[in-house]
Amino acid sequence: MQDAKDLKEYREHIKSALSNDFQRQALDKFAKAYPVGRANAFKGHDVKALIEEVARVKDASIARLDELYDEFKRKAEALGVKVHLAKTAHEANEIIARIAQENGVKKVLKSKSMTAEETHLNDHLEKYGLEVTETDLGEWIIQLRKEGPTHMVMPAIHLSRHQVADLFSAVTGAAQEVDIDKLVKVARRELRAKYVEADMGISGANFAVAETGSIGIITNEGNARLVTTLPRVHVALVGLEKLTTTLDDALKIIRVLPKNATGQNITSYVTWITGANECASCPDQKKVMHVVFLDNGRSSMAKHESYKEVLRCVRCGACANVCPVYRLVGGHEYGDVYIGAIGLILTYFFHSKEKAKALVQNCVNCQACKEICASGIDLPRIIKEVYNDILNEEGHPAESKVLGLVLKNRALFHGLLRTARLAQKPLKAEQGYLRHLPLIFSKEHNFRALPAIADKPFRDRWNEIKHRVSPANPRYKVALFSGCVQDFVYPEQLEAVVDLLEGKGVQLDFPMAQTCCGLPVRMMGEFNAAKDVAELNVNAFDQSKYDYVLTLCASCGGYLKEMYPRVLTEGGKIPVKAQQFADKVISLSEFMAKVLKLDPAEYQGQGKVTFHSPCHLARGMNVKEEPHEVIRASGHEFVPMEEEHVCCGFGGTYSMKFPQVSKELLDKKIANIEATGAEVIVTECPGCTMQIRGGLHNKGSKVQVMHTSELLAKARKKK
């Protein structure tokens, strides 16, 4: 469990986790296998429609939790079940301890339950002198090791068979072989007697069906059925959000949950329990059964516009499966009880601000968790909203407040960039890099070379070149959104677009009042500044004049399309204009492939080219195949790269806060690039250009890094 007191200490924990070679190998292997298994499980299904259905079902339940609880209680108690509602984790633990005392319980069996982990139930019951045994294999292993789960579905994935063999040898007092099948048999033998001796079984539940008063449990091990049937007392500890209206609603979730969790069409066991079952060892021949619903802040979340969708979570663990940061550091450093992206959020609500405040900063904002979520939760957005709430409680750091003030004043911001160009001269080396890092960076940032600010920004070049894209009767009127990095660091990427669009009937405009998109300050938790910057940019573009707003920066593009309408609805004055603006935003590769329909006859590219897909291009803008299409159409040999869509580790300010993680992600990306044998790696984001080019430069690699615009402009036949 996460116990770092501040960001500095948390980074030390991260450093330690990165040195755990077995854990990294295990998580890496699973991360590569998971997408294949998931894709096979969903084959032939409309995945988007299934996820939307789960979201609809969950939202409908969340909107009426009080009613569903009352209905469940009425139906279940009519069938001999006692139903309780615990407002807090402590209250839930006390209710269960009291049930144990009232029924003379001495030995307790548990099947896997994240809700029980949330309340730290085992520790509480042991204080009452009860013997508590986990029966899920992974949970039993981590219980014996006295640690928390590192994954919601696979709690012991971080451990090797050698570690488990050593553990079982210590538990049994006999040397155990390092053979997985034999170790499973050892666990079965050790646990079998526990089932017979137990007085109480404690389970969780995936569903609590209001119309029938039933609970539903889906598992891959038969232990849950034994736990809920053999002991004379059964207690189910259930999060309030697990209430569903009907059995049919629960079945809709089951259609998605196993596929998203483990790549299975359905789990090995789906168990429905309705009412107190027969039990020969009980005086009245009926099992003593209780269902304890846990609130622990869920009711408050259900009423909050931004946070209520968190309660959609079905605990599939997929947000961890695809998270590049989790893949490197594991669940013990990427959550508290709940891990992955959902854990970064729930830690704040269920455990404490102190535990969450470092965790929520360790999000690279790659959007992979949002894309994979079984119920369509916008996890990256909510993580940033939690961070903003924490800063509002504790105070905003001086550096983020200053950046917010600077970005809100375009003239000041651009003036500072121009001043920095002059100040960097003593640090500037050949090839456009800085000779050594400025003082604001530590030695840990040396894993890549950093570019110098360009001698002349694009905005200062525009008047000289704009005549080349000003046809008398244009087919399309297009405004160019540059963002700050391309404008002031990589203006050549924007100039390449002028070359590319010349003679294509496109009237290109560059509104001078535009500035940084505002994503950096949003990532830093400065929401008010982000809103002000968004308003500046929307007002800089007259939507009625343009058919498209073309951006060459995927991070900017994804943010403009997805977040501007939301940001400017959060107290802004121009939500309609923001939506109009967002609807016109388009990426370069999509514009070339779908609007202009790039003609291969006009290009003469050659050589092997691979592509790194920026996170916000593939996910924020949903542009995946178009970059491949334009590379092929321009005459180049396109070579696919393994894990093309996995983050390069830049993440804007993320790489400054967590350079160790950023370096590891970059190293993986470079290894995948070099494995293709390509001479050129193309990407469509200046941040990715900076990260990958800087890393390759430090390695002395001959692989060229180019923006899509540069590749196409270079390959276009000269007239």
N, C-alpha and C positions, 0 to 999 in steps of 0.2 A: 504494500500500500504506500501511496505517495506521502512523504512527510517532510519534503524540502521546505525550509522556512522562507526562502526568497529565490529570486531568479538565479542568482549567483550559485547558490547551493544546488538548485535544480540542474543547472548546467553540469555540475560535477557529477550528479547522479547519471545524467545522460552520457557523459564521458565513460563512466564505468560500464553502463549497459552496452555501449558500442564495442567494448573489449570482450564481450561475451560471445565468442566465436560460434559455439554450438547453437545458441539461441538464434543468432543471425542466420546461420545456415538453415535451420529448421523453418524459420519464418519466411526466408527467401524461397525455399523450395515450395512451401505451401502457397505463397503469393503467386508463383508462376503457374502452379497446377490449378488453383482455384478458378480463374476465369474460364479455363477449358471445361471443367466440370459443370460450372454454372451455365455456360452456353449450351452444353449438351442437354442439361435438365430442362432448359427453357425452349429447346428446339421445337419449332412448330407452334409456339405460343406467341401471342401479342403481349410482350413483356410490359410495354408501357401501359396498355389497357389493364393488365392484371394489377400493376402497382397503383394505378389511379383508382381501381376498385377497392383495394385495401385502404387507401387514404380516405375514400368516401365512407367506408364502413366505420373506420376508426374515428373519423371526425364526427360522424353521427352519434357515436357512443359517448365521445368526450363532451359533447354538447348537453348531454343529459345524464351525467354520472349519478346524481342524487336519485333520480327516478329509477334508474337501472339497479342501483343498490337496494332501494326499497322493494322493488319487484323480486330481485334475487332472494333477498332475505325472507320475503313472504313465501315464495315457492319452496325454498330449501328447508325452511323450518317446518313447513307442512309435511316434509318427508323425513323429519327426525334429525335434521342438521342444525347445530347452533351457529349463528352468524354474528360476527363482531366487527366493529369498525374502530380501528386504532388511528388516532390523529397523528401520533408520532412513532418513530422507530422504537423508542423506549417503551411506550404503551403497548405496542404489539408484542414485544419480548415479554413484558409483564403478564399479558393475557395468556400467552402460551405457557409461561412458567406456572401460572395459577392453575391452568388446566392440568398440567402434569402433577401438581401437588394434590389437587382434588381427586385425581384418579390413581394415586399411589404409584406414579411412574418413577422408575429408577434408571431404565435404559431407553435411549432414544435413537432411532434410525432416521437418517435424512436422505432424501433423494435430492439431486441437484436443484438449487433454487437461488437465483440471483437476488431475489427479494430478501431471502434470509441472510445473504452476504451483506446486503445493504444495511440491515438492522444489526449486524454482528450477533446474530442469534446464538450461535454456538457458545461464544464467550459468556453470554448472559446466562444460559442454561447451566453451564459448568459451574458458575458461581453458586448455583443452588444445589450443587452436589450431583447433578445428573451426568451420566455417561452418554456422550453424543458421538455417533459414528456416521461419517459420510459413506454412502454406498456407491455413488458414481465413481468409477475407477479414477478418473482424473482428480475429482474432488477429494477422494480418500488420500491420494498421493500428496496433494498440497496441504491437506489437513495434517498429515503426519510430519510434513516439513514445516508446519506452522507458518504458512505464507498464503497470500491471496491468489486468486486465479489470474492468469495472464491473458486469457481469452474467454469470452462469454460462453462459447460452445465447446472449446477445447482448452480447458483450464490448465493442463499440464504440458502444453505443446512446447514449452521452453526447456523441457528436461530430456536428457538422453536416456537410453535404456540402461547405460552404465550407472547413471545416477540413481535410477529407480531400482536397479539390482542391489546397489549398496544400501539404499534405504530399506528395502525388503529384507535384506540380510540382517540389518540391525533390529528390525521389528520382530522377525521370527527367531532370531538367535541362531540361524543356520545360513551358511553361504548359499546364495542363489545364483543361478546361471544367467548370463547376459543373453537371454532369449525371450523375445516378446511374448510368444505363446505360453511359455512356461511361467513368466512373470504374471500373466493374466490368471493362470491357474492358481498361483500362490494367493493372489488377491481374492479369488473366488473361495478358496479354502478358508482363508482367514475371516472372510465376511459371512460365510454361510451360517456359522453358529450364532452370529449376531441377530440374524433374522428371527430365529426361533426364540431367542431370549428377550427380544425387545418388547417393551410395553407400549411404546408410542412411535408412530411413524409420522414424520413431517415432510410434506411435499410443497412444491410451488404449484402453479397452474399457468398454462398458456392462455386459458379462456375461462371466463365465468359467465355462463349463458343465463341471462335474466329470465327468458321465457320458460325455462325448465328448472332453474335452480341447480344446474349441473356445472361441474368443472371439467375442463379438458386438459390433458397432459400429453405432449408429444416428446418422445425420447428415442434413443437408439440402444439403450440398455434396458434389460428387463427388471432392473432393480427398483424402478419407480412403482411398478405393479406390485412387487413384493412389499415395499414400504407402505403402500396404501391399502394392502389387504391383510397381511399377516398379523401385525400388532393390533391389540384390542382398541387402541385409540388412534385416530387419524386426525391430524391438523393440517389444513392447507393454508399457507401464508401467501396472499395474493395481492399484488398491486392493484389499486382501485381502477387503473386504466385498462385492466384486463377484462373488464365488464363488456360484454357484447349483447346486442339486443336479441339475436336469434342464433340458433344452431347453424343456419345457413350462412350467416355472417362469419361465424367462426370457420366454417369450411372454406370460405373464400380466402381467408388468411392462410389456411393450411395449403392452399394451392400454390402459394408464393413462398412461405417461410422456409420449408426444407430445401427448396431449390436454391434460394438465396443464401442459406446458411452453409450448406455442405454439398450442394450440387446433387441432391437426391430428389427424386420425384416425390417421395414421401418417406417419413422416418420409419424405423422398424416397428415402433409401437405408437398407436394413437389410442389413448385411454379416456373414456368418458365415465364419470362417476356421478350418479344421480341418487341422492338420499343416503341414509345410513344403511349400509349393507349388513347382511347376516354375519354373525360372529359367535361361534359356539362357546368361546371362553368368556363371553359377557353374560352377566346375570339375566338380562332380558333377551338374550340371543341376538342383540343388535350392537353393531360397532358404535363406539362413542366417536362422533365426527363433528369437528368444528371447522369453520372457514373464517379466517381472520383477514379482513381487508385492511390494507395499509394505505393511509393517505400520505403522510409525511411531505406535505406541500403540493400534492398532485391536484387537489381541488383549486388551490390558488393558481397553479399553472394553467388549469383548464379555462380559467376566466381571463387569462392574459393573451392579448391578440398576437404577440410575437412568439410566445413560448408554448401555447397550447398544442401546436403540432408536434412538439417533443414527445407528447404522450401517445403518439401513433406508434412509437418504437415497438417492434415485435421481438426484440432481443435476438436477432439472427446473427449478429456479430460481423456482418459483411462490411460495415464501415471500417473495421480494423483490417479485414482481409485485403482491402485495396489501398490502405493508407501507406504511403511511402515512409512516413516517419515511424509509425508503429512497426513496420517491417524491420526497421533498423534497431529500435530500442526496446521493443516488447511492451507488454501490458503493465508491468509493474512500474514503468516510468511513463506510461501513456494512459494514465487513468488512476483512479483510486480503487474503488470496487468495480464500477463499470468502466470499461476500457474502450479505446478507439474514440472516434469523433463524438459519439453519444456520451462517452464517459467524460470528455472534457466539459460537456454541458451539465450532466447530472451530478457531477462532483460538487458543483457550485450549489445546486438546489438541495441535494440530499446529505451532503457531508460538511462542507464549510467553504467560505470564501478563502480562507487561508490555504486550504488544500488545492483550490482551483486556480488561484491567481497566477501561478507560474505555468500550470498546465495549459490554460487557454491560450497562452502565447505561442505554444509549440504546434501551431497549425500553419502549414505552408500555403493553405488556401488553394489547393490544386483542384478542388471540386470533385474528386473521385468518389468521396463518400456520398455526396449528394446524388451522383449519377447511379450509384449501386443500391441506394436505400430501398428496402422492400416496401416502404410506405410513403416514399416521396418527401421525406423531411429535408428542408434546406439547411443542412447541418453547418456548412461553413458560415452562412449568414448569422445563424443563431450563436455560434461560437464567438463571433465578433461582437454581438449584442451583449453577451455575458461579460466579455472583456470590458466593454463600455460601461456596463453597470458597476463592475468592480472599481473601475477608475473613478466613476462618479462618487462612489462611497469613500474611496481611499485618497483621491486626489490624482490629477493627471501629471505625469512626468514633465519636467520643464522642456525637454527636447521635443516631445510631441506637441506640446502647446505652442512652442515657437514655430515649428514646422506648419502647424495649422494656421497661425497668424500670417506666415509668409505666403502660403499658397493662396490665401484669400485675397492677397494683393498681387495681381499679375505683374504689374510694373516692378514692384519690389522683388518678386521671385526671379523674374528674368534679369533684372539688374544684378542680383547676387550671382546668378549663373555666369553672366558676362565678367563680373569681377573675379570669380573663381577661375575663369579661363586664363586671366593674367597671372593670378597667384600660383597657378600650377606650373608655370614655366620652369622653375628650378627642378621640378620633379619629373618633367616630361622626357621620355626616351624616344627612340625611333619606333616606327610602326604604329604610332598613336597610343602607346601605353604609358602608364606612369612608371618611373624608374623604381620607386619604392612607395609603400603605402603612406598616405597622410596620417597624421598623429591620431586622428579619431578612430583609427583601426588598430586592432591588436595583432600580434604575430599569427594568431589562429586564422586570420583572413588571408594569409599568404598562399592559400591553395589555388588561387587564380590571379592572373594579371588583370589590373583594372584599366579601363580606357581613359584617355584624356578627353576633356571637353573640346569639341571641335573649334577651330579657329573662327569659323563663321557659321552661325546657326542657319537652319533652313529658312526661317522667316526673313532673314536678311538677304537671302539669295532669291526669294520668290519673285520680286519685281523684275529681275533680269531674265527669268526663264518662263514666266507665266504665259507669254505670248505664244509659246509652242503648243499650248493646250487651250486655245481660245478660238475654236471654229465658229464660223458665221452662223451655221445652222446645226447646232449640236444634236446628236441622238440622245445624249444623257447629260444632265447637269449634276455635277458631283462636287461635294465639299470634302476637303481632305482634313481629317482630324489627326494631328501628329503625335499628341502626347508630348511630354517634356524630354524624354530620353532621345527619341529620334530627332526632334527639333534641334537639340543642343549637343548631342553626343554622336549620333549616327545620321546626320542630314543626308548622306549619300544614299541611304535607303529610300528616302522620300524623293530625291532627285531621280532615282531610277524609275520611279512611277511616272514622272514626267516623260522620260524617254519611252516608257512602255505604252503610254496612252496617246502619245503624239500621233496624229493622223488617224485616230480611231473614232473620231466624231464625239469625243468626250470633252465637255467644257469643265475644266478643273478650277476650283476656287480654294483659296486658303484664308479663312477668316482670321484676321490678325488678333482679335480679342480673345481667342481661345487660349487655354492654359492647361496645366496638368489635369488629368481626369479626376483626381481626388482619391484614387484607390489607396495610395500610401497612407494618407491620414485616416481613412476608414479602417485600414488594417491596424493602425496604431491606436484605435479606439476614440479618435477625435471626430465624433459623428456630426457635431455642429459645423465644424470646419468643412467636412466632406459635403454637407448639404450646401454650404455657401459656394464652394467650388463648382459643384454640379450646376447650381443656378447660373453662375458666371458663364459656363460653357453652353448651356442650353440657350441663353440669351445671345450668345455670340453667333449662333447659327440661325438664319431665317429659314425655318423648315419649308416654307412655301416656295423658296427659290430652287430647292434641290430635289433630285430624284433619289439620291443616295448620299449617305455620309460614309466615306471610305476611310477605314483605318488600317494601318499596317502593324499595329500593336495589338496582339491578341488579348493581353491583360486589360488594356484600355477598352477594346471592343466588347469583351465579355461583361465588364463593369458597366459600360454605357448602356448596353442592351438590357441587362438583367436588373441592375441596381438603381439606375437613374430614376425610373418611375417610382420606385419604392422610396428612395432617399428623399425625393422632392414631394412625396406624399406625407412624409414624417415632419409636418410643420412647414413644408415649403409652399410657395404661392403658385407654382406653375406645373402641377402634375399632368395636365393635358398636354402642354407643350413638351414635357419630358417624355411622355409616351410617344408622341409624334416623332421626336428626335430619335428615340431608341429604335422605333420601327424602321428607320431609314439606315441604321448603322449596318455596314457590311464589311466583311474581311476581303483582302485582296484576292486570295485564291478563289473565293466564292464569286467575286465580281468577274474575274477573268474566265472562270469555268462556266458560270450560269448566265451572266448578263452579256458580256462581250463574246463569249463562246470562242475562246482562243483557237486560232487557225494554225495547225501544225505546219502548213506550207510557208508560214512567215518566220519560222524559227529553224535554227541550225545548231542546236545544242549538241554536245557530245560528252562522253565520259560517264562514269558511274556516280550517281547522286543518291543519297539517302535523306530521310526527313525526320526531324524531331518535332513532334506535335506539341506545341505549347498547351498547357493545361486548359487555358481559357479559350483557346481556339476549338479544341475538341469537345469541351464540355460547356463552357460558358456561351459559345457561339454555335455549338453543334455542327462544326465543320470538320469532317474527318477524311472523306475520300477526295475532295476537290484538290488539295495540295498534290496528291499523287497524280491526279489527272493532268494538272498543268505541267508538272515536271516531265511526264511522259510526252505530252503534246509538244513540248518545247524541244524535243529531239534527244533528251538525255535518257540514259538507261537508269530507270528507277530501281534501287535495291532496298527492299523492306528491311527495317531494323527491328530487332527483338525489343519488345516493350517500348515501342515508339511513343505511346501515350503516357508513360510514367514520368513524373516530374523530374526536371534537371536539378532541382534544389535551389533555384534562385529565390523566388517568392518575394522579391523586393526587399523590404526591411527584414524579412525572415533570415536571410543569409547573414545579416549583420548580428542578429540576436543569437542565432544557433549555427555558427560557422562549422562546427564539427559535423553536424547532421548534413548541412549543405554540401560540405566536401565529400561525404560518403555518397550522397545522391549523385553528385557530379562524376565521381570516379566510376560509378556503375554506368552512367550514361556514356562516358568516354569509352569504356570497354565495349559497350554495345555498338558504338559508332565504328570503332576500329575493326570490330569483327565483321562488318559488312564489306570491307575492302573498298569502300567508296572514296573518291578523291575529294568530294564535296559533301558537307552536311548542310542542309537547308533548314531554316526555321522561319517562323513568321511572328517573332516577338523580339524586340530589342533587349529585353531582360534575359531571354534565353540566349541571344547572341552574345551578350556580355559574359554570361556564366560559362557557356561552352567554349567560346573563342578564348576567353581568359585561361580556362583550364587546359585546353589544347596547346596554347602558347607556352604555358609553364612546363609542359611535357616535351616541348620541342617537336610536336607533331606537324606533319606536312599537310594534314587534312585542312582544307579551307572551310570556313564558316561563312555562309551567305544568307541574306534574307531572300525570300521568294522574289521580291521585286528586283533584286540585283541579278539573280540567276536568269530571270526571264528577259530583263533588259539586255544583258550580255549576250543571250542566245538569239535575240531578235535580229533578223537580217537587216543590214543597213541598206537604205535606198540611195 
